[in-house]
Amino acid sequence: MEDYSVECSGCVVLECKGCQEKLILLGHEEDWREEGLTTFACGRCGRGLALPDDRADEEALAAKES
């Protein structure tokens, strides 16, 4: 069995407005759009998340990590 790996070019963080759960998408927003994927389901409450409407405030996330 061969191992495959893909270098991550970045990430997008979506935040559910209902339960504040975070969803991390590997790659750039443009990558997901090219694949035709712009809506996702929250893993906690099932609410629909959309690019770019539900993008998390990345500055606020950085401050929380500090």
PyMOL Python script that loads the backbone (N, CA, C, O; Angstrom):
from pymol import cmd

cmd.read_pdbstr("""\
ATOM      1  N   MET A   1       0.847  -1.179   0.000  1.00  0.00           N
ATOM      2  CA  MET A   1       0.000   0.000   0.000  1.00  0.00           C
ATOM      3  C   MET A   1       0.892   1.240   0.000  1.00  0.00           C
ATOM      4  O   MET A   1       1.797   1.367   0.824  1.00  0.00           O
ATOM      5  N   GLU A   2       0.628   2.137  -0.919  1.00  0.00           N
ATOM      6  CA  GLU A   2       1.412   3.367  -1.025  1.00  0.00           C
ATOM      7  C   GLU A   2       0.793   4.480  -0.191  1.00  0.00           C
ATOM      8  O   GLU A   2      -0.426   4.566  -0.036  1.00  0.00           O
ATOM      9  N   ASP A   3       1.658   5.321   0.335  1.00  0.00           N
ATOM     10  CA  ASP A   3       1.194   6.510   1.052  1.00  0.00           C
ATOM     11  C   ASP A   3       1.179   7.678   0.093  1.00  0.00           C
ATOM     12  O   ASP A   3       2.097   7.852  -0.709  1.00  0.00           O
ATOM     13  N   TYR A   4       0.138   8.471   0.180  1.00  0.00           N
ATOM     14  CA  TYR A   4       0.025   9.678  -0.628  1.00  0.00           C
ATOM     15  C   TYR A   4      -0.066  10.872   0.298  1.00  0.00           C
ATOM     16  O   TYR A   4      -0.712  10.812   1.344  1.00  0.00           O
ATOM     17  N   SER A   5       0.572  11.936  -0.082  1.00  0.00           N
ATOM     18  CA  SER A   5       0.459  13.159   0.699  1.00  0.00           C
ATOM     19  C   SER A   5       0.309  14.338  -0.250  1.00  0.00           C
ATOM     20  O   SER A   5       0.772  14.317  -1.390  1.00  0.00           O
ATOM     21  N   VAL A   6      -0.340  15.343   0.252  1.00  0.00           N
ATOM     22  CA  VAL A   6      -0.571  16.566  -0.506  1.00  0.00           C
ATOM     23  C   VAL A   6      -0.136  17.722   0.374  1.00  0.00           C
ATOM     24  O   VAL A   6      -0.525  17.806   1.538  1.00  0.00           O
ATOM     25  N   GLU A   7       0.662  18.601  -0.177  1.00  0.00           N
ATOM     26  CA  GLU A   7       1.092  19.763   0.583  1.00  0.00           C
ATOM     27  C   GLU A   7      -0.071  20.749   0.700  1.00  0.00           C
ATOM     28  O   GLU A   7      -0.716  21.083  -0.294  1.00  0.00           O
ATOM     29  N   CYS A   8      -0.321  21.199   1.899  1.00  0.00           N
ATOM     30  CA  CYS A   8      -1.417  22.130   2.153  1.00  0.00           C
ATOM     31  C   CYS A   8      -0.978  23.541   1.773  1.00  0.00           C
ATOM     32  O   CYS A   8       0.058  24.024   2.230  1.00  0.00           O
ATOM     33  N   SER A   9      -1.776  24.194   0.934  1.00  0.00           N
ATOM     34  CA  SER A   9      -1.444  25.535   0.475  1.00  0.00           C
ATOM     35  C   SER A   9      -2.015  26.628   1.375  1.00  0.00           C
ATOM     36  O   SER A   9      -1.789  27.812   1.128  1.00  0.00           O
ATOM     37  N   GLY A  10      -2.728  26.255   2.381  1.00  0.00           N
ATOM     38  CA  GLY A  10      -3.360  27.221   3.274  1.00  0.00           C
ATOM     39  C   GLY A  10      -4.587  26.597   3.886  1.00  0.00           C
ATOM     40  O   GLY A  10      -4.806  25.393   3.756  1.00  0.00           O
ATOM     41  N   CYS A  11      -5.391  27.403   4.553  1.00  0.00           N
ATOM     42  CA  CYS A  11      -6.642  26.880   5.102  1.00  0.00           C
ATOM     43  C   CYS A  11      -7.654  28.007   5.270  1.00  0.00           C
ATOM     44  O   CYS A  11      -7.314  29.188   5.329  1.00  0.00           O
ATOM     45  N   VAL A  12      -8.895  27.591   5.344  1.00  0.00           N
ATOM     46  CA  VAL A  12     -10.014  28.494   5.568  1.00  0.00           C
ATOM     47  C   VAL A  12     -10.722  27.982   6.816  1.00  0.00           C
ATOM     48  O   VAL A  12     -10.945  26.779   6.953  1.00  0.00           O
ATOM     49  N   VAL A  13     -11.074  28.878   7.720  1.00  0.00           N
ATOM     50  CA  VAL A  13     -11.798  28.481   8.927  1.00  0.00           C
ATOM     51  C   VAL A  13     -13.198  29.077   8.853  1.00  0.00           C
ATOM     52  O   VAL A  13     -13.371  30.290   8.742  1.00  0.00           O
ATOM     53  N   LEU A  14     -14.196  28.190   8.916  1.00  0.00           N
ATOM     54  CA  LEU A  14     -15.589  28.629   8.976  1.00  0.00           C
ATOM     55  C   LEU A  14     -16.050  28.488  10.415  1.00  0.00           C
ATOM     56  O   LEU A  14     -15.620  27.580  11.125  1.00  0.00           O
ATOM     57  N   GLU A  15     -16.928  29.389  10.846  1.00  0.00           N
ATOM     58  CA  GLU A  15     -17.457  29.332  12.206  1.00  0.00           C
ATOM     59  C   GLU A  15     -18.975  29.326  12.154  1.00  0.00           C
ATOM     60  O   GLU A  15     -19.589  30.178  11.512  1.00  0.00           O
ATOM     61  N   CYS A  16     -19.569  28.365  12.831  1.00  0.00           N
ATOM     62  CA  CYS A  16     -21.026  28.257  12.896  1.00  0.00           C
ATOM     63  C   CYS A  16     -21.574  29.396  13.747  1.00  0.00           C
ATOM     64  O   CYS A  16     -21.123  29.607  14.873  1.00  0.00           O
ATOM     65  N   LYS A  17     -22.536  30.121  13.215  1.00  0.00           N
ATOM     66  CA  LYS A  17     -23.142  31.223  13.967  1.00  0.00           C
ATOM     67  C   LYS A  17     -24.093  30.707  15.038  1.00  0.00           C
ATOM     68  O   LYS A  17     -24.463  31.440  15.955  1.00  0.00           O
ATOM     69  N   GLY A  18     -24.492  29.433  14.916  1.00  0.00           N
ATOM     70  CA  GLY A  18     -25.396  28.865  15.905  1.00  0.00           C
ATOM     71  C   GLY A  18     -24.685  28.374  17.158  1.00  0.00           C
ATOM     72  O   GLY A  18     -25.075  28.728  18.270  1.00  0.00           O
ATOM     73  N   CYS A  19     -23.623  27.545  16.986  1.00  0.00           N
ATOM     74  CA  CYS A  19     -22.971  26.930  18.150  1.00  0.00           C
ATOM     75  C   CYS A  19     -21.488  27.288  18.281  1.00  0.00           C
ATOM     76  O   CYS A  19     -20.824  26.812  19.202  1.00  0.00           O
ATOM     77  N   GLN A  20     -20.965  28.107  17.390  1.00  0.00           N
ATOM     78  CA  GLN A  20     -19.573  28.570  17.388  1.00  0.00           C
ATOM     79  C   GLN A  20     -18.544  27.461  17.099  1.00  0.00           C
ATOM     80  O   GLN A  20     -17.347  27.663  17.306  1.00  0.00           O
ATOM     81  N   GLU A  21     -18.997  26.309  16.629  1.00  0.00           N
ATOM     82  CA  GLU A  21     -18.088  25.243  16.204  1.00  0.00           C
ATOM     83  C   GLU A  21     -17.256  25.752  15.023  1.00  0.00           C
ATOM     84  O   GLU A  21     -17.760  26.509  14.193  1.00  0.00           O
ATOM     85  N   LYS A  22     -15.998  25.346  14.943  1.00  0.00           N
ATOM     86  CA  LYS A  22     -15.111  25.746  13.846  1.00  0.00           C
ATOM     87  C   LYS A  22     -14.946  24.581  12.876  1.00  0.00           C
ATOM     88  O   LYS A  22     -14.838  23.429  13.296  1.00  0.00           O
ATOM     89  N   LEU A  23     -14.926  24.878  11.603  1.00  0.00           N
ATOM     90  CA  LEU A  23     -14.670  23.893  10.557  1.00  0.00           C
ATOM     91  C   LEU A  23     -13.460  24.375   9.779  1.00  0.00           C
ATOM     92  O   LEU A  23     -13.483  25.470   9.218  1.00  0.00           O
ATOM     93  N   ILE A  24     -12.410  23.579   9.737  1.00  0.00           N
ATOM     94  CA  ILE A  24     -11.181  23.951   9.043  1.00  0.00           C
ATOM     95  C   ILE A  24     -11.147  23.251   7.697  1.00  0.00           C
ATOM     96  O   ILE A  24     -11.194  22.023   7.621  1.00  0.00           O
ATOM     97  N   LEU A  25     -11.066  24.041   6.635  1.00  0.00           N
ATOM     98  CA  LEU A  25     -10.957  23.515   5.273  1.00  0.00           C
ATOM     99  C   LEU A  25      -9.528  23.714   4.817  1.00  0.00           C
ATOM    100  O   LEU A  25      -9.029  24.839   4.824  1.00  0.00           O
ATOM    101  N   LEU A  26      -8.858  22.641   4.420  1.00  0.00           N
ATOM    102  CA  LEU A  26      -7.498  22.765   3.929  1.00  0.00           C
ATOM    103  C   LEU A  26      -7.511  23.269   2.498  1.00  0.00           C
ATOM    104  O   LEU A  26      -8.316  22.820   1.682  1.00  0.00           O
ATOM    105  N   GLY A  27      -6.624  24.198   2.196  1.00  0.00           N
ATOM    106  CA  GLY A  27      -6.573  24.820   0.874  1.00  0.00           C
ATOM    107  C   GLY A  27      -7.135  26.231   0.948  1.00  0.00           C
ATOM    108  O   GLY A  27      -7.594  26.677   1.999  1.00  0.00           O
ATOM    109  N   HIS A  28      -7.091  26.915  -0.167  1.00  0.00           N
ATOM    110  CA  HIS A  28      -7.615  28.282  -0.258  1.00  0.00           C
ATOM    111  C   HIS A  28      -9.086  28.260  -0.646  1.00  0.00           C
ATOM    112  O   HIS A  28      -9.582  27.276  -1.194  1.00  0.00           O
ATOM    113  N   GLU A  29      -9.770  29.347  -0.356  1.00  0.00           N
ATOM    114  CA  GLU A  29     -11.187  29.452  -0.717  1.00  0.00           C
ATOM    115  C   GLU A  29     -11.385  29.217  -2.209  1.00  0.00           C
ATOM    116  O   GLU A  29     -12.353  28.572  -2.612  1.00  0.00           O
ATOM    117  N   GLU A  30     -10.479  29.732  -3.028  1.00  0.00           N
ATOM    118  CA  GLU A  30     -10.585  29.559  -4.483  1.00  0.00           C
ATOM    119  C   GLU A  30     -10.528  28.079  -4.868  1.00  0.00           C
ATOM    120  O   GLU A  30     -11.192  27.662  -5.817  1.00  0.00           O
ATOM    121  N   ASP A  31      -9.733  27.275  -4.133  1.00  0.00           N
ATOM    122  CA  ASP A  31      -9.651  25.837  -4.400  1.00  0.00           C
ATOM    123  C   ASP A  31     -11.010  25.177  -4.228  1.00  0.00           C
ATOM    124  O   ASP A  31     -11.421  24.363  -5.055  1.00  0.00           O
ATOM    125  N   TRP A  32     -11.703  25.528  -3.155  1.00  0.00           N
ATOM    126  CA  TRP A  32     -13.018  24.938  -2.887  1.00  0.00           C
ATOM    127  C   TRP A  32     -14.040  25.402  -3.921  1.00  0.00           C
ATOM    128  O   TRP A  32     -14.888  24.625  -4.358  1.00  0.00           O
ATOM    129  N   ARG A  33     -13.952  26.671  -4.305  1.00  0.00           N
ATOM    130  CA  ARG A  33     -14.877  27.178  -5.327  1.00  0.00           C
ATOM    131  C   ARG A  33     -14.676  26.467  -6.660  1.00  0.00           C
ATOM    132  O   ARG A  33     -15.646  26.132  -7.340  1.00  0.00           O
ATOM    133  N   GLU A  34     -13.418  26.236  -7.036  1.00  0.00           N
ATOM    134  CA  GLU A  34     -13.125  25.525  -8.289  1.00  0.00           C
ATOM    135  C   GLU A  34     -13.728  24.122  -8.284  1.00  0.00           C
ATOM    136  O   GLU A  34     -14.131  23.618  -9.333  1.00  0.00           O
ATOM    137  N   GLU A  35     -13.793  23.492  -7.119  1.00  0.00           N
ATOM    138  CA  GLU A  35     -14.374  22.154  -6.974  1.00  0.00           C
ATOM    139  C   GLU A  35     -15.899  22.204  -6.892  1.00  0.00           C
ATOM    140  O   GLU A  35     -16.556  21.164  -6.871  1.00  0.00           O
ATOM    141  N   GLY A  36     -16.463  23.422  -6.846  1.00  0.00           N
ATOM    142  CA  GLY A  36     -17.912  23.578  -6.755  1.00  0.00           C
ATOM    143  C   GLY A  36     -18.451  23.364  -5.348  1.00  0.00           C
ATOM    144  O   GLY A  36     -19.647  23.138  -5.166  1.00  0.00           O
ATOM    145  N   LEU A  37     -17.571  23.434  -4.353  1.00  0.00           N
ATOM    146  CA  LEU A  37     -17.973  23.224  -2.961  1.00  0.00           C
ATOM    147  C   LEU A  37     -17.949  24.556  -2.220  1.00  0.00           C
ATOM    148  O   LEU A  37     -16.882  25.098  -1.931  1.00  0.00           O
ATOM    149  N   THR A  38     -19.130  25.076  -1.917  1.00  0.00           N
ATOM    150  CA  THR A  38     -19.214  26.353  -1.207  1.00  0.00           C
ATOM    151  C   THR A  38     -20.102  26.271   0.023  1.00  0.00           C
ATOM    152  O   THR A  38     -20.179  27.234   0.787  1.00  0.00           O
ATOM    153  N   THR A  39     -20.775  25.145   0.233  1.00  0.00           N
ATOM    154  CA  THR A  39     -21.599  24.972   1.426  1.00  0.00           C
ATOM    155  C   THR A  39     -21.196  23.691   2.141  1.00  0.00           C
ATOM    156  O   THR A  39     -20.861  22.685   1.517  1.00  0.00           O
ATOM    157  N   PHE A  40     -21.240  23.758   3.472  1.00  0.00           N
ATOM    158  CA  PHE A  40     -20.810  22.656   4.321  1.00  0.00           C
ATOM    159  C   PHE A  40     -21.756  22.579   5.504  1.00  0.00           C
ATOM    160  O   PHE A  40     -22.463  23.544   5.796  1.00  0.00           O
ATOM    161  N   ALA A  41     -21.778  21.435   6.194  1.00  0.00           N
ATOM    162  CA  ALA A  41     -22.625  21.287   7.379  1.00  0.00           C
ATOM    163  C   ALA A  41     -21.774  21.355   8.639  1.00  0.00           C
ATOM    164  O   ALA A  41     -20.684  20.785   8.696  1.00  0.00           O
ATOM    165  N   CYS A  42     -22.274  22.047   9.634  1.00  0.00           N
ATOM    166  CA  CYS A  42     -21.612  22.101  10.930  1.00  0.00           C
ATOM    167  C   CYS A  42     -21.614  20.693  11.522  1.00  0.00           C
ATOM    168  O   CYS A  42     -22.645  20.020  11.531  1.00  0.00           O
ATOM    169  N   GLY A  43     -20.467  20.255  12.012  1.00  0.00           N
ATOM    170  CA  GLY A  43     -20.357  18.923  12.590  1.00  0.00           C
ATOM    171  C   GLY A  43     -21.057  18.775  13.922  1.00  0.00           C
ATOM    172  O   GLY A  43     -21.326  17.654  14.355  1.00  0.00           O
ATOM    173  N   ARG A  44     -21.358  19.873  14.579  1.00  0.00           N
ATOM    174  CA  ARG A  44     -22.007  19.811  15.897  1.00  0.00           C
ATOM    175  C   ARG A  44     -23.522  19.928  15.782  1.00  0.00           C
ATOM    176  O   ARG A  44     -24.243  19.063  16.279  1.00  0.00           O
ATOM    177  N   CYS A  45     -24.017  20.983  15.134  1.00  0.00           N
ATOM    178  CA  CYS A  45     -25.470  21.212  15.116  1.00  0.00           C
ATOM    179  C   CYS A  45     -26.118  20.978  13.752  1.00  0.00           C
ATOM    180  O   CYS A  45     -27.344  20.962  13.644  1.00  0.00           O
ATOM    181  N   GLY A  46     -25.301  20.795  12.707  1.00  0.00           N
ATOM    182  CA  GLY A  46     -25.849  20.513  11.381  1.00  0.00           C
ATOM    183  C   GLY A  46     -26.233  21.734  10.566  1.00  0.00           C
ATOM    184  O   GLY A  46     -26.671  21.591   9.425  1.00  0.00           O
ATOM    185  N   ARG A  47     -26.082  22.925  11.117  1.00  0.00           N
ATOM    186  CA  ARG A  47     -26.408  24.163  10.394  1.00  0.00           C
ATOM    187  C   ARG A  47     -25.544  24.271   9.154  1.00  0.00           C
ATOM    188  O   ARG A  47     -24.391  23.840   9.159  1.00  0.00           O
ATOM    189  N   GLY A  48     -26.087  24.840   8.096  1.00  0.00           N
ATOM    190  CA  GLY A  48     -25.331  25.054   6.870  1.00  0.00           C
ATOM    191  C   GLY A  48     -24.329  26.187   7.017  1.00  0.00           C
ATOM    192  O   GLY A  48     -24.660  27.254   7.534  1.00  0.00           O
ATOM    193  N   LEU A  49     -23.103  25.954   6.563  1.00  0.00           N
ATOM    194  CA  LEU A  49     -22.058  26.979   6.562  1.00  0.00           C
ATOM    195  C   LEU A  49     -21.711  27.267   5.112  1.00  0.00           C
ATOM    196  O   LEU A  49     -21.653  26.351   4.292  1.00  0.00           O
ATOM    197  N   ALA A  50     -21.482  28.527   4.794  1.00  0.00           N
ATOM    198  CA  ALA A  50     -21.217  28.907   3.412  1.00  0.00           C
ATOM    199  C   ALA A  50     -19.973  29.769   3.297  1.00  0.00           C
ATOM    200  O   ALA A  50     -19.667  30.578   4.173  1.00  0.00           O
ATOM    201  N   LEU A  51     -19.264  29.574   2.193  1.00  0.00           N
ATOM    202  CA  LEU A  51     -18.146  30.452   1.832  1.00  0.00           C
ATOM    203  C   LEU A  51     -18.725  31.657   1.125  1.00  0.00           C
ATOM    204  O   LEU A  51     -19.615  31.457   0.299  1.00  0.00           O
ATOM    205  N   PRO A  52     -18.320  32.856   1.360  1.00  0.00           N
ATOM    206  CA  PRO A  52     -17.462  33.347   2.428  1.00  0.00           C
ATOM    207  C   PRO A  52     -18.244  33.823   3.644  1.00  0.00           C
ATOM    208  O   PRO A  52     -17.654  34.336   4.595  1.00  0.00           O
ATOM    209  N   ASP A  53     -19.575  33.659   3.624  1.00  0.00           N
ATOM    210  CA  ASP A  53     -20.430  34.238   4.672  1.00  0.00           C
ATOM    211  C   ASP A  53     -20.064  33.823   6.090  1.00  0.00           C
ATOM    212  O   ASP A  53     -20.194  34.623   7.017  1.00  0.00           O
ATOM    213  N   ASP A  54     -19.613  32.598   6.273  1.00  0.00           N
ATOM    214  CA  ASP A  54     -19.355  32.086   7.614  1.00  0.00           C
ATOM    215  C   ASP A  54     -17.865  31.964   7.940  1.00  0.00           C
ATOM    216  O   ASP A  54     -17.478  31.218   8.839  1.00  0.00           O
ATOM    217  N   ARG A  55     -17.035  32.705   7.201  1.00  0.00           N
ATOM    218  CA  ARG A  55     -15.601  32.687   7.519  1.00  0.00           C
ATOM    219  C   ARG A  55     -15.371  33.264   8.894  1.00  0.00           C
ATOM    220  O   ARG A  55     -15.932  34.300   9.249  1.00  0.00           O
ATOM    221  N   ALA A  56     -14.532  32.579   9.675  1.00  0.00           N
ATOM    222  CA  ALA A  56     -14.203  33.052  11.020  1.00  0.00           C
ATOM    223  C   ALA A  56     -13.297  34.265  10.912  1.00  0.00           C
ATOM    224  O   ALA A  56     -12.555  34.413   9.942  1.00  0.00           O
ATOM    225  N   ASP A  57     -13.362  35.116  11.896  1.00  0.00           N
ATOM    226  CA  ASP A  57     -12.479  36.274  11.987  1.00  0.00           C
ATOM    227  C   ASP A  57     -11.100  35.753  12.361  1.00  0.00           C
ATOM    228  O   ASP A  57     -10.860  35.417  13.521  1.00  0.00           O
ATOM    229  N   GLU A  58     -10.190  35.682  11.393  1.00  0.00           N
ATOM    230  CA  GLU A  58      -8.887  35.072  11.609  1.00  0.00           C
ATOM    231  C   GLU A  58      -8.035  35.856  12.606  1.00  0.00           C
ATOM    232  O   GLU A  58      -7.188  35.266  13.276  1.00  0.00           O
ATOM    233  N   GLU A  59      -8.235  37.156  12.718  1.00  0.00           N
ATOM    234  CA  GLU A  59      -7.509  37.942  13.728  1.00  0.00           C
ATOM    235  C   GLU A  59      -7.973  37.547  15.129  1.00  0.00           C
ATOM    236  O   GLU A  59      -7.163  37.442  16.049  1.00  0.00           O
ATOM    237  N   ALA A  60      -9.273  37.330  15.286  1.00  0.00           N
ATOM    238  CA  ALA A  60      -9.793  36.917  16.590  1.00  0.00           C
ATOM    239  C   ALA A  60      -9.305  35.519  16.934  1.00  0.00           C
ATOM    240  O   ALA A  60      -8.991  35.244  18.092  1.00  0.00           O
ATOM    241  N   LEU A  61      -9.235  34.631  15.949  1.00  0.00           N
ATOM    242  CA  LEU A  61      -8.728  33.290  16.197  1.00  0.00           C
ATOM    243  C   LEU A  61      -7.274  33.325  16.643  1.00  0.00           C
ATOM    244  O   LEU A  61      -6.887  32.592  17.553  1.00  0.00           O
ATOM    245  N   ALA A  62      -6.470  34.165  16.013  1.00  0.00           N
ATOM    246  CA  ALA A  62      -5.046  34.284  16.372  1.00  0.00           C
ATOM    247  C   ALA A  62      -4.918  34.785  17.816  1.00  0.00           C
ATOM    248  O   ALA A  62      -4.047  34.322  18.553  1.00  0.00           O
ATOM    249  N   ALA A  63      -5.763  35.712  18.217  1.00  0.00           N
ATOM    250  CA  ALA A  63      -5.698  36.246  19.574  1.00  0.00           C
ATOM    251  C   ALA A  63      -6.076  35.170  20.597  1.00  0.00           C
ATOM    252  O   ALA A  63      -5.499  35.130  21.684  1.00  0.00           O
ATOM    253  N   LYS A  64      -7.039  34.297  20.267  1.00  0.00           N
ATOM    254  CA  LYS A  64      -7.461  33.227  21.166  1.00  0.00           C
ATOM    255  C   LYS A  64      -6.343  32.202  21.348  1.00  0.00           C
ATOM    256  O   LYS A  64      -6.196  31.624  22.425  1.00  0.00           O
ATOM    257  N   GLU A  65      -5.552  31.977  20.287  1.00  0.00           N
ATOM    258  CA  GLU A  65      -4.485  30.987  20.345  1.00  0.00           C
ATOM    259  C   GLU A  65      -3.301  31.459  21.175  1.00  0.00           C
ATOM    260  O   GLU A  65      -2.531  30.642  21.680  1.00  0.00           O
ATOM    261  N   SER A  66      -3.150  32.778  21.321  1.00  0.00           N
ATOM    262  CA  SER A  66      -1.997  33.342  22.059  1.00  0.00           C
ATOM    263  C   SER A  66      -2.095  33.126  23.539  1.00  0.00           C
ATOM    264  O   SER A  66      -1.207  33.542  24.283  1.00  0.00           O
TER     265      SER A  66
END
""", "prot")
cmd.dss("prot")
cmd.show_as("cartoon", "prot")
cmd.util.cbc("prot")
cmd.orient("prot")
